Structure formats: C-alpha cells, structure tokens
Amino acid sequence: MIPEEKRIKSSILLIYTGGTIGMKEDPVEQALKPFDFEQILQEVPELGKFACKIDSRTFSPLIDSSDVEPSNWLELVNLIEEEYDKYDGFVILHGTDTMAYSASALSFMLEGLTKPVVFTGSQLPIGVPRTDGKENLISAVEIASEKDEEGHAKVPEVCICFDNVLMRGNRTTKINADNFRAFRSENWPYLAEAGINIRYNGPAIRKPEDWDKRPVFHKKLDTRVSILKIHPGITPEVVRDILCGCQTRAVIIETYGAGNAPSRGWFLDMVREASSMGKILLNVTQCIAGGVNMDIYATGKGLKEAGVINGYDSTTESALAKLFYLMGEIQDDQQVKILLETDLRGEISK
C-alpha cells in the first residue's frame, strides 16, 4: 500500500528553454555548462518529496534570453497545447532578461487557462553553492501542482515565481540585474508568497469562466511595433523615424509621469501625422508604478486629442505583447484600439 501522502496527486511538465538556472560547473573544464534536465531529481532532490510526477523537455538549441524571439513563444505555445491534457501544470525555466516579455506574451497567447504556467529562473546557476535557482524551482513546482478543494488549480494563470513571490506575468518587470529579488509587480498585488507556507492571495488571482473548456491557443503575431522613449533633447528626426516609419503599424510611446510628453508644436504635429497615417499609438508611462491619465495635464490632453490610446498602468513588456497578439488576430486597426483599452488578461486596471 502506498501511503496517502506519497500518492501522485499532480503531474508537472518542466520546460527548460535556456538561461542561468540550468547551468552547472563541468568538473573537467571547470566551466559552466547546461545540465541534462532528465536528471533534475539528482540536482534538486527536494523535488522528489512532492506528491507529483515531473517530466521535462529541453529546447534544442537552448536560448540565451537575450536572443528570445516571438518564434520561441510560438514553440512554447505549441508544446503546451500538445501536452495540455497530460499535465496539471507547466513550469518554464527561462533566462531573466526577457522573462517578463515571454510571460506577457504567453498570457495573451493562452486564452482561458485552467492550469498554471509558471515561469522561473535564477540569478545564479543551479550548480553553484549560493544559487537562488533551487528555491525558485521548488516553489514554482509546488505552486504549479497546487489544487483547491474542488480539484482546480490554485493559480490558473501565466505567472513569474521569483525570490519567494508569485506575480502575474503580464504585470511584471525586471528591475534588478544583480539582486535575488530581480522582478517587481508594482501595479498588481502578489498572487502568492512563499514563507513557512505558501500563502495564496485568492482575490488577486484570475479564474476561468468555464473550468471544463479547453483554452484557445493563439498563434498569430504581428510584430510591426516600435517603442519611442521620450527624453530631454529628443530630436524631430528621431521622432519622425520612429512614429512614421513605413514598416511600423503601431508605436508604444513611453512618456513621463502620468502620460506626459513635450508640448512643442513640432512634436504634437508629428504625433498627429502618424495618427493620420493610421498608426496605432499607445501611451505607457516610464514610471515603474502608477499609470497613464491623459486628462490631468495639457500635454497629456494634447496626445489624447492627437489620437493616442491610453495604456493605463500597463508595463511596456505587456503593452508590446498585447499589440503583437491583437494585431496578429485583427486587421481592423480601430478594433485593435478599442481592445487596447480593454482589460483582456488582467494586464491593466481601469
């Protein structure tokens, strides 16, 4: 008889895309190299204490997070779609530099999730003594396998689990290059915090309308998006190249504060010109916390009158992913503009 606490209650698919977490030192060459994730229990034996079955898949070739492309998101979506009915949750090991972009993208590409898709990684390789990778991985697996009293996933969202906190993927930004707390979610509360126990923040977690309905796996992306970061001294030539580029369908304008930009005539003239060309223009703030309100100051009102869409408290990573997704699915730019101001996956507060 297998003791109740040892019975398999969940099955998790661990997907290693690349990144720091999967490295260990080669004893011969004394250099960091990726290890075989088929042997994950040898590297992190603590995982064997969970009542869950863990399988793994490894991208080939592995991807440095600085090289992540939308094609890699599509590969992840295809894999999750293929394996969706076999597993209770998915843990994606990913480099930290672009993790917030990838988590944001998958939040839009996976519509109606009923199972967790948890991104994690580390600042130090899993094979070095002070690594944060083991704790991040253990917490991510535990969260991905957790179910409520009705047998439903505790957190059926695309999330990032890092340094003992679980964050909504499309609300997250990397804010530190060399601290274990590498990510922040300033405009949405943590979904869970790992201490002695994992404390779930139920009201902050999105749930599907129908637990029995299979998700929609979206695979069309239109990446014709540029980002214009407003800064003192910005020149008309730079602004025109970005706003009016012939290969650009949409531009994210990273503005000051609550959505403010230069009030000089030439700048607003170029915004109006881009808008008249049919460009989709989305306003997000450069600030890590707070959001855009174009009704407060004259400069914000000028942008609104010129046809710029309010990005509210969206992160730049989420705004980019949302545009890729919407433009891939919808050819009507007016419909895209309407949906940009609509909360689709918990990415904005209105």
Secondary structure, 3 states (H helix, E strand, C coil): CCCHHHCCCEEEEEEECCCHHHEEECCCCCCEEECCHHHHHHHCHHHHHCCEEEEEEECCCCCCHHHCCHHHHHHHHHHHHHHHHHCCEEEEECCCCCHHHHHHHHHHHEECCCCCEEEECCCCCCCCCCCCHHHHHHHHHHHHHCECCCCCECCCCEEEEECCEEEEHHHCEECCCCCCCCEECCCCCCCEEECCCEEECHHHCCCCCCCCCCCEECCCCCCCEEEEECCCCCCHHHHHHHHCCCCCCEEEEEEECCCECCCCHHHHHHHHHHHHCCCEEEEEECCCCCCCCCCCCHHHHHHHHCCCEECCCCCHHHHHHHHHHHHHHCCCHHHHHHHHCCCCCCCCCC
